[in-house]
């Protein structure tokens, strides 16, 4: 996720005083800004899903090696490519043109779809669909909470990021241990952590509008906001699929 400013106490207006008309204009701009983020995020998820469905019949041939016991060279490239796109967007956003950031975002969604096609080799289509809709419902509720709550969620940010690091380390360790109990624990924690991040990121994006409104960073902020929520959604979906999905 991008390291954008996170204002929590700054109120819009001139000199800290907002007129009624100014508040109405600010609220309208905020709604438009958040709607743009949600549109980009939802479109990215949809594009990823379409690409994954179209590529699924060929995933075994492309992603797996000849013996079917591991990843092929091209499979590793496709699997790791999304991380490269996230790194470029996260660390290079200030140097990128808005149009370039948009292209990279859509390219990321496509590559992520190629990577996620592998889930069709492991889980049934019905369980994937069921998990997707469960994730969509949970995401909508959590994001709505993050947008509407008056509670300051900024204190959870560090804890949640530390949790992400923790489950990444645990997942790497379990690649060698192959422990089903540890995998289940990581999956449950992953769902909870990315559920929390959905609410946290939504509130953070909402509060960020005061800084980017009317600036050249507005378009980039929309792209990075969509990327943050996209990552929350996809990771929550994948962790939920681990213990909700029915294996082939």
C-alpha positions as protocol buffer text, in pm:
chain_id: "A"
residue {
  index: 1
  type: UNK
  ca { x: 0 y: 0 z: 0 }
}
residue {
  index: 2
  type: UNK
  ca { x: 118 y: 348 z: -76 }
}
residue {
  index: 3
  type: UNK
  ca { x: 258 y: 561 z: 204 }
}
residue {
  index: 4
  type: UNK
  ca { x: 28 y: 860 z: 161 }
}
residue {
  index: 5
  type: UNK
  ca { x: -27 y: 1130 z: 425 }
}
residue {
  index: 6
  type: UNK
  ca { x: -292 y: 1037 z: 677 }
}
residue {
  index: 7
  type: UNK
  ca { x: -463 y: 1353 z: 808 }
}
residue {
  index: 8
  type: UNK
  ca { x: -697 y: 1288 z: 1099 }
}
residue {
  index: 9
  type: UNK
  ca { x: -755 y: 1625 z: 1260 }
}
residue {
  index: 10
  type: UNK
  ca { x: -745 y: 1866 z: 967 }
}
residue {
  index: 11
  type: UNK
  ca { x: -1079 y: 2006 z: 863 }
}
residue {
  index: 12
  type: UNK
  ca { x: -1149 y: 2156 z: 519 }
}
residue {
  index: 13
  type: UNK
  ca { x: -1200 y: 2523 z: 457 }
}
residue {
  index: 14
  type: UNK
  ca { x: -1003 y: 2843 z: 477 }
}
residue {
  index: 15
  type: UNK
  ca { x: -815 y: 2895 z: 799 }
}
residue {
  index: 16
  type: UNK
  ca { x: -999 y: 2600 z: 957 }
}
residue {
  index: 17
  type: UNK
  ca { x: -1338 y: 2768 z: 907 }
}
residue {
  index: 18
  type: UNK
  ca { x: -1575 y: 2617 z: 652 }
}
residue {
  index: 19
  type: UNK
  ca { x: -1875 y: 2794 z: 511 }
}
residue {
  index: 20
  type: UNK
  ca { x: -2195 y: 2602 z: 445 }
}
residue {
  index: 21
  type: UNK
  ca { x: -2140 y: 2623 z: 70 }
}
residue {
  index: 22
  type: UNK
  ca { x: -1779 y: 2515 z: 116 }
}
residue {
  index: 23
  type: UNK
  ca { x: -1885 y: 2210 z: 315 }
}
residue {
  index: 24
  type: UNK
  ca { x: -2137 y: 2110 z: 49 }
}
residue {
  index: 25
  type: UNK
  ca { x: -1873 y: 2143 z: -225 }
}
residue {
  index: 26
  type: UNK
  ca { x: -1623 y: 1948 z: -15 }
}
residue {
  index: 27
  type: UNK
  ca { x: -1871 y: 1666 z: 52 }
}
residue {
  index: 28
  type: UNK
  ca { x: -1963 y: 1647 z: -317 }
}
residue {
  index: 29
  type: UNK
  ca { x: -1596 y: 1632 z: -412 }
}
residue {
  index: 30
  type: UNK
  ca { x: -1529 y: 1367 z: -149 }
}
residue {
  index: 31
  type: UNK
  ca { x: -1812 y: 1149 z: -278 }
}
residue {
  index: 32
  type: UNK
  ca { x: -1686 y: 1183 z: -635 }
}
residue {
  index: 33
  type: UNK
  ca { x: -1330 y: 1100 z: -525 }
}
residue {
  index: 34
  type: UNK
  ca { x: -1434 y: 789 z: -329 }
}
residue {
  index: 35
  type: UNK
  ca { x: -1667 y: 677 z: -609 }
}
residue {
  index: 36
  type: UNK
  ca { x: -1376 y: 700 z: -854 }
}
residue {
  index: 37
  type: UNK
  ca { x: -1164 y: 485 z: -623 }
}
residue {
  index: 38
  type: UNK
  ca { x: -1438 y: 224 z: -589 }
}
residue {
  index: 39
  type: UNK
  ca { x: -1498 y: 223 z: -964 }
}
residue {
  index: 40
  type: UNK
  ca { x: -1131 y: 164 z: -1039 }
}
residue {
  index: 41
  type: UNK
  ca { x: -1106 y: -101 z: -767 }
}
residue {
  index: 42
  type: UNK
  ca { x: -1420 y: -288 z: -878 }
}
residue {
  index: 43
  type: UNK
  ca { x: -1320 y: -268 z: -1245 }
}
residue {
  index: 44
  type: UNK
  ca { x: -977 y: -403 z: -1160 }
}
residue {
  index: 45
  type: UNK
  ca { x: -1125 y: -697 z: -968 }
}
residue {
  index: 46
  type: UNK
  ca { x: -1366 y: -766 z: -1254 }
}
residue {
  index: 47
  type: UNK
  ca { x: -1084 y: -756 z: -1510 }
}
residue {
  index: 48
  type: UNK
  ca { x: -876 y: -992 z: -1296 }
}
residue {
  index: 49
  type: UNK
  ca { x: -1168 y: -1233 z: -1267 }
}
residue {
  index: 50
  type: UNK
  ca { x: -1235 y: -1234 z: -1642 }
}
residue {
  index: 51
  type: UNK
  ca { x: -869 y: -1294 z: -1726 }
}
residue {
  index: 52
  type: UNK
  ca { x: -848 y: -1573 z: -1465 }
}
residue {
  index: 53
  type: UNK
  ca { x: -1156 y: -1746 z: -1609 }
}
residue {
  index: 54
  type: UNK
  ca { x: -1030 y: -1719 z: -1967 }
}
residue {
  index: 55
  type: UNK
  ca { x: -680 y: -1838 z: -1877 }
}
residue {
  index: 56
  type: UNK
  ca { x: -793 y: -2119 z: -1641 }
}
residue {
  index: 57
  type: UNK
  ca { x: -813 y: -2392 z: -1913 }
}
residue {
  index: 58
  type: UNK
  ca { x: -447 y: -2330 z: -1998 }
}
residue {
  index: 59
  type: UNK
  ca { x: -316 y: -2263 z: -1647 }
}
residue {
  index: 60
  type: UNK
  ca { x: -194 y: -2617 z: -1588 }
}
residue {
  index: 61
  type: UNK
  ca { x: 6 y: -2623 z: -1911 }
}
residue {
  index: 62
  type: UNK
  ca { x: 158 y: -2278 z: -1866 }
}
residue {
  index: 63
  type: UNK
  ca { x: 209 y: -2248 z: -1490 }
}
residue {
  index: 64
  type: UNK
  ca { x: 318 y: -2603 z: -1404 }
}
residue {
  index: 65
  type: UNK
  ca { x: 632 y: -2787 z: -1511 }
}
residue {
  index: 66
  type: UNK
  ca { x: 626 y: -3095 z: -1732 }
}
residue {
  index: 67
  type: UNK
  ca { x: 598 y: -3334 z: -1438 }
}
residue {
  index: 68
  type: UNK
  ca { x: 318 y: -3135 z: -1276 }
}
residue {
  index: 69
  type: UNK
  ca { x: 500 y: -3127 z: -943 }
}
residue {
  index: 70
  type: UNK
  ca { x: 600 y: -2762 z: -938 }
}
residue {
  index: 71
  type: UNK
  ca { x: 602 y: -2426 z: -1113 }
}
residue {
  index: 72
  type: UNK
  ca { x: 749 y: -2383 z: -1458 }
}
residue {
  index: 73
  type: UNK
  ca { x: 987 y: -2097 z: -1531 }
}
residue {
  index: 74
  type: UNK
  ca { x: 707 y: -1902 z: -1699 }
}
residue {
  index: 75
  type: UNK
  ca { x: 480 y: -1989 z: -1407 }
}
residue {
  index: 76
  type: UNK
  ca { x: 720 y: -1826 z: -1161 }
}
residue {
  index: 77
  type: UNK
  ca { x: 743 y: -1515 z: -1380 }
}
residue {
  index: 78
  type: UNK
  ca { x: 362 y: -1485 z: -1395 }
}
residue {
  index: 79
  type: UNK
  ca { x: 331 y: -1549 z: -1021 }
}
residue {
  index: 80
  type: UNK
  ca { x: 590 y: -1289 z: -921 }
}
residue {
  index: 81
  type: UNK
  ca { x: 502 y: -1026 z: -1185 }
}
residue {
  index: 82
  type: UNK
  ca { x: 216 y: -870 z: -981 }
}
residue {
  index: 83
  type: UNK
  ca { x: 461 y: -792 z: -701 }
}
residue {
  index: 84
  type: UNK
  ca { x: 682 y: -604 z: -946 }
}
residue {
  index: 85
  type: UNK
  ca { x: 387 y: -389 z: -1059 }
}
residue {
  index: 86
  type: UNK
  ca { x: 293 y: -310 z: -698 }
}
residue {
  index: 87
  type: UNK
  ca { x: 652 y: -210 z: -619 }
}
residue {
  index: 88
  type: UNK
  ca { x: 674 y: 20 z: -923 }
}
residue {
  index: 89
  type: UNK
  ca { x: 343 y: 188 z: -842 }
}
residue {
  index: 90
  type: UNK
  ca { x: 409 y: 219 z: -469 }
}
residue {
  index: 91
  type: UNK
  ca { x: 763 y: 356 z: -488 }
}
residue {
  index: 92
  type: UNK
  ca { x: 749 y: 535 z: -822 }
}
residue {
  index: 93
  type: UNK
  ca { x: 407 y: 699 z: -812 }
}
residue {
  index: 94
  type: UNK
  ca { x: 550 y: 1049 z: -755 }
}
residue {
  index: 95
  type: UNK
  ca { x: 759 y: 1022 z: -1072 }
}
residue {
  index: 96
  type: UNK
  ca { x: 488 y: 866 z: -1288 }
}
residue {
  index: 97
  type: UNK
  ca { x: 235 y: 1047 z: -1501 }
}
residue {
  index: 98
  type: UNK
  ca { x: -127 y: 980 z: -1404 }
}
residue {
  index: 99
  type: UNK
  ca { x: -188 y: 812 z: -1741 }
}
residue {
  index: 100
  type: UNK
  ca { x: 114 y: 586 z: -1688 }
}
residue {
  index: 101
  type: UNK
  ca { x: -9 y: 491 z: -1340 }
}
residue {
  index: 102
  type: UNK
  ca { x: -347 y: 401 z: -1491 }
}
residue {
  index: 103
  type: UNK
  ca { x: -185 y: 179 z: -1754 }
}
residue {
  index: 104
  type: UNK
  ca { x: 25 y: 5 z: -1489 }
}
residue {
  index: 105
  type: UNK
  ca { x: -284 y: -50 z: -1273 }
}
residue {
  index: 106
  type: UNK
  ca { x: -474 y: -219 z: -1555 }
}
residue {
  index: 107
  type: UNK
  ca { x: -167 y: -420 z: -1654 }
}
residue {
  index: 108
  type: UNK
  ca { x: -135 y: -530 z: -1292 }
}
residue {
  index: 109
  type: UNK
  ca { x: -500 y: -645 z: -1288 }
}
residue {
  index: 110
  type: UNK
  ca { x: -439 y: -851 z: -1604 }
}
residue {
  index: 111
  type: UNK
  ca { x: -120 y: -1014 z: -1473 }
}
residue {
  index: 112
  type: UNK
  ca { x: -291 y: -1082 z: -1141 }
}
residue {
  index: 113
  type: UNK
  ca { x: -567 y: -1259 z: -1333 }
}
residue {
  index: 114
  type: UNK
  ca { x: -309 y: -1482 z: -1506 }
}
residue {
  index: 115
  type: UNK
  ca { x: -155 y: -1561 z: -1168 }
}
residue {
  index: 116
  type: UNK
  ca { x: -487 y: -1631 z: -996 }
}
residue {
  index: 117
  type: UNK
  ca { x: -599 y: -1872 z: -1270 }
}
residue {
  index: 118
  type: UNK
  ca { x: -409 y: -2137 z: -1074 }
}
residue {
  index: 119
  type: UNK
  ca { x: -685 y: -2145 z: -809 }
}
residue {
  index: 120
  type: UNK
  ca { x: -905 y: -2324 z: -1065 }
}
residue {
  index: 121
  type: UNK
  ca { x: -655 y: -2611 z: -1057 }
}
residue {
  index: 122
  type: UNK
  ca { x: -708 y: -2652 z: -683 }
}
residue {
  index: 123
  type: UNK
  ca { x: -1065 y: -2550 z: -599 }
}
residue {
  index: 124
  type: UNK
  ca { x: -1404 y: -2615 z: -756 }
}
residue {
  index: 125
  type: UNK
  ca { x: -1564 y: -2336 z: -955 }
}
residue {
  index: 126
  type: UNK
  ca { x: -1871 y: -2337 z: -727 }
}
residue {
  index: 127
  type: UNK
  ca { x: -1664 y: -2286 z: -412 }
}
residue {
  index: 128
  type: UNK
  ca { x: -1460 y: -2009 z: -580 }
}
residue {
  index: 129
  type: UNK
  ca { x: -1782 y: -1828 z: -675 }
}
residue {
  index: 130
  type: UNK
  ca { x: -1928 y: -1877 z: -328 }
}
residue {
  index: 131
  type: UNK
  ca { x: -1614 y: -1741 z: -162 }
}
residue {
  index: 132
  type: UNK
  ca { x: -1600 y: -1447 z: -402 }
}
residue {
  index: 133
  type: UNK
  ca { x: -1953 y: -1333 z: -319 }
}
residue {
  index: 134
  type: UNK
  ca { x: -1890 y: -1384 z: 54 }
}
residue {
  index: 135
  type: UNK
  ca { x: -1578 y: -1168 z: 23 }
}
residue {
  index: 136
  type: UNK
  ca { x: -1765 y: -903 z: -175 }
}
residue {
  index: 137
  type: UNK
  ca { x: -2036 y: -881 z: 91 }
}
residue {
  index: 138
  type: UNK
  ca { x: -1781 y: -862 z: 373 }
}
residue {
  index: 139
  type: UNK
  ca { x: -1574 y: -603 z: 186 }
}
residue {
  index: 140
  type: UNK
  ca { x: -1877 y: -382 z: 122 }
}
residue {
  index: 141
  type: UNK
  ca { x: -1976 y: -388 z: 489 }
}
residue {
  index: 142
  type: UNK
  ca { x: -1624 y: -326 z: 619 }
}
residue {
  index: 143
  type: UNK
  ca { x: -1555 y: -45 z: 373 }
}
residue {
  index: 144
  type: UNK
  ca { x: -1888 y: 118 z: 458 }
}
residue {
  index: 145
  type: UNK
  ca { x: -1794 y: 99 z: 826 }
}
residue {
  index: 146
  type: UNK
  ca { x: -1456 y: 257 z: 756 }
}
residue {
  index: 147
  type: UNK
  ca { x: -1622 y: 537 z: 560 }
}
residue {
  index: 148
  type: UNK
  ca { x: -1898 y: 619 z: 809 }
}
residue {
  index: 149
  type: UNK
  ca { x: -1746 y: 548 z: 1151 }
}
residue {
  index: 150
  type: UNK
  ca { x: -1646 y: 840 z: 1372 }
}
residue {
  index: 151
  type: UNK
  ca { x: -1391 y: 622 z: 1547 }
}
residue {
  index: 152
  type: UNK
  ca { x: -1028 y: 693 z: 1458 }
}
residue {
  index: 153
  type: UNK
  ca { x: -884 y: 371 z: 1315 }
}
residue {
  index: 154
  type: UNK
  ca { x: -532 y: 507 z: 1261 }
}
residue {
  index: 155
  type: UNK
  ca { x: -407 y: 335 z: 1577 }
}
residue {
  index: 156
  type: UNK
  ca { x: -474 y: -4 z: 1419 }
}
residue {
  index: 157
  type: UNK
  ca { x: -257 y: 67 z: 1114 }
}
residue {
  index: 158
  type: UNK
  ca { x: 80 y: -33 z: 1259 }
}
residue {
  index: 159
  type: UNK
  ca { x: -67 y: -341 z: 1424 }
}
residue {
  index: 160
  type: UNK
  ca { x: -230 y: -454 z: 1098 }
}
residue {
  index: 161
  type: UNK
  ca { x: 86 y: -399 z: 890 }
}
residue {
  index: 162
  type: UNK
  ca { x: 284 y: -596 z: 1145 }
}
residue {
  index: 163
  type: UNK
  ca { x: 21 y: -868 z: 1111 }
}
residue {
  index: 164
  type: UNK
  ca { x: 73 y: -877 z: 733 }
}
residue {
  index: 165
  type: UNK
  ca { x: 447 y: -921 z: 784 }
}
residue {
  index: 166
  type: UNK
  ca { x: 378 y: -1193 z: 1039 }
}
residue {
  index: 167
  type: UNK
  ca { x: 155 y: -1399 z: 812 }
}
residue {
  index: 168
  type: UNK
  ca { x: 405 y: -1362 z: 525 }
}
residue {
  index: 169
  type: UNK
  ca { x: 680 y: -1502 z: 746 }
}
residue {
  index: 170
  type: UNK
  ca { x: 452 y: -1779 z: 874 }
}
residue {
  index: 171
  type: UNK
  ca { x: 354 y: -1868 z: 516 }
}
residue {
  index: 172
  type: UNK
  ca { x: 719 y: -1893 z: 411 }
}
residue {
  index: 173
  type: UNK
  ca { x: 798 y: -2114 z: 710 }
}
residue {
  index: 174
  type: UNK
  ca { x: 501 y: -2337 z: 631 }
}
residue {
  index: 175
  type: UNK
  ca { x: 633 y: -2392 z: 280 }
}
residue {
  index: 176
  type: UNK
  ca { x: 891 y: -2616 z: 448 }
}
residue {
  index: 177
  type: UNK
  ca { x: 683 y: -2747 z: 741 }
}
residue {
  index: 178
  type: UNK
  ca { x: 370 y: -2823 z: 536 }
}
residue {
  index: 179
  type: UNK
  ca { x: 160 y: -2802 z: 853 }
}
residue {
  index: 180
  type: UNK
  ca { x: -216 y: -2803 z: 792 }
}
residue {
  index: 181
  type: UNK
  ca { x: -277 y: -2655 z: 1139 }
}
residue {
  index: 182
  type: UNK
  ca { x: -40 y: -2364 z: 1070 }
}
residue {
  index: 183
  type: UNK
  ca { x: -198 y: -2311 z: 727 }
}
residue {
  index: 184
  type: UNK
  ca { x: -544 y: -2290 z: 885 }
}
residue {
  index: 185
  type: UNK
  ca { x: -419 y: -2045 z: 1149 }
}
residue {
  index: 186
  type: UNK
  ca { x: -252 y: -1827 z: 886 }
}
residue {
  index: 187
  type: UNK
  ca { x: -569 y: -1831 z: 675 }
}
residue {
  index: 188
  type: UNK
  ca { x: -790 y: -1722 z: 964 }
}
residue {
  index: 189
  type: UNK
  ca { x: -547 y: -1449 z: 1069 }
}
residue {
  index: 190
  type: UNK
  ca { x: -514 y: -1338 z: 707 }
}
residue {
  index: 191
  type: UNK
  ca { x: -889 y: -1292 z: 673 }
}
residue {
  index: 192
  type: UNK
  ca { x: -907 y: -1094 z: 999 }
}
residue {
  index: 193
  type: UNK
  ca { x: -608 y: -876 z: 916 }
}
residue {
  index: 194
  type: UNK
  ca { x: -724 y: -783 z: 566 }
}
residue {
  index: 195
  type: UNK
  ca { x: -1076 y: -728 z: 695 }
}
residue {
  index: 196
  type: UNK
  ca { x: -929 y: -475 z: 936 }
}
residue {
  index: 197
  type: UNK
  ca { x: -719 y: -320 z: 662 }
}
residue {
  index: 198
  type: UNK
  ca { x: -1030 y: -274 z: 446 }
}
residue {
  index: 199
  type: UNK
  ca { x: -1191 y: -51 z: 709 }
}
residue {
  index: 200
  type: UNK
  ca { x: -860 y: 120 z: 795 }
}
residue {
  index: 201
  type: UNK
  ca { x: -766 y: 193 z: 433 }
}
residue {
  index: 202
  type: UNK
  ca { x: -1113 y: 326 z: 353 }
}
residue {
  index: 203
  type: UNK
  ca { x: -1096 y: 574 z: 640 }
}
residue {
  index: 204
  type: UNK
  ca { x: -741 y: 670 z: 543 }
}
residue {
  index: 205
  type: UNK
  ca { x: -843 y: 734 z: 182 }
}
residue {
  index: 206
  type: UNK
  ca { x: -1139 y: 940 z: 294 }
}
residue {
  index: 207
  type: UNK
  ca { x: -923 y: 1159 z: 517 }
}
residue {
  index: 208
  type: UNK
  ca { x: -660 y: 1194 z: 245 }
}
residue {
  index: 209
  type: UNK
  ca { x: -901 y: 1382 z: 21 }
}
residue {
  index: 210
  type: UNK
  ca { x: -838 y: 1705 z: 214 }
}
residue {
  index: 211
  type: UNK
  ca { x: -477 y: 1695 z: 93 }
}
residue {
  index: 212
  type: UNK
  ca { x: -522 y: 1595 z: -271 }
}
residue {
  index: 213
  type: UNK
  ca { x: -842 y: 1782 z: -363 }
}
residue {
  index: 214
  type: UNK
  ca { x: -780 y: 2017 z: -654 }
}
residue {
  index: 215
  type: UNK
  ca { x: -414 y: 1916 z: -694 }
}
residue {
  index: 216
  type: UNK
  ca { x: -231 y: 1727 z: -966 }
}
residue {
  index: 217
  type: UNK
  ca { x: -197 y: 1436 z: -722 }
}
residue {
  index: 218
  type: UNK
  ca { x: -573 y: 1374 z: -730 }
}
residue {
  index: 219
  type: UNK
  ca { x: -561 y: 1127 z: -1020 }
}
residue {
  index: 220
  type: UNK
  ca { x: -266 y: 940 z: -872 }
}
residue {
  index: 221
  type: UNK
  ca { x: -434 y: 926 z: -532 }
}
residue {
  index: 222
  type: UNK
  ca { x: -737 y: 761 z: -693 }
}
residue {
  index: 223
  type: UNK
  ca { x: -518 y: 496 z: -857 }
}
residue {
  index: 224
  type: UNK
  ca { x: -323 y: 423 z: -540 }
}
residue {
  index: 225
  type: UNK
  ca { x: -642 y: 417 z: -335 }
}
residue {
  index: 226
  type: UNK
  ca { x: -796 y: 167 z: -576 }
}
residue {
  index: 227
  type: UNK
  ca { x: -481 y: -44 z: -558 }
}
residue {
  index: 228
  type: UNK
  ca { x: -491 y: -49 z: -177 }
}
residue {
  index: 229
  type: UNK
  ca { x: -854 y: -162 z: -167 }
}
residue {
  index: 230
  type: UNK
  ca { x: -793 y: -409 z: -451 }
}
residue {
  index: 231
  type: UNK
  ca { x: -514 y: -571 z: -251 }
}
residue {
  index: 232
  type: UNK
  ca { x: -734 y: -586 z: 59 }
}
residue {
  index: 233
  type: UNK
  ca { x: -1013 y: -753 z: -138 }
}
residue {
  index: 234
  type: UNK
  ca { x: -798 y: -1005 z: -324 }
}
residue {
  index: 235
  type: UNK
  ca { x: -599 y: -1108 z: -18 }
}
residue {
  index: 236
  type: UNK
  ca { x: -913 y: -1147 z: 193 }
}
residue {
  index: 237
  type: UNK
  ca { x: -1061 y: -1359 z: -86 }
}
residue {
  index: 238
  type: UNK
  ca { x: -755 y: -1583 z: -117 }
}
residue {
  index: 239
  type: UNK
  ca { x: -724 y: -1641 z: 257 }
}
residue {
  index: 240
  type: UNK
  ca { x: -1097 y: -1709 z: 287 }
}
residue {
  index: 241
  type: UNK
  ca { x: -1077 y: -1952 z: -4 }
}
residue {
  index: 242
  type: UNK
  ca { x: -819 y: -2159 z: 183 }
}
residue {
  index: 243
  type: UNK
  ca { x: -1070 y: -2283 z: 437 }
}
residue {
  index: 244
  type: UNK
  ca { x: -1399 y: -2221 z: 256 }
}
residue {
  index: 245
  type: UNK
  ca { x: -1302 y: -2364 z: -81 }
}
residue {
  index: 246
  type: UNK
  ca { x: -1377 y: -2722 z: -182 }
}
residue {
  index: 247
  type: UNK
  ca { x: -1076 y: -2885 z: -343 }
}
residue {
  index: 248
  type: UNK
  ca { x: -1091 y: -3057 z: -679 }
}
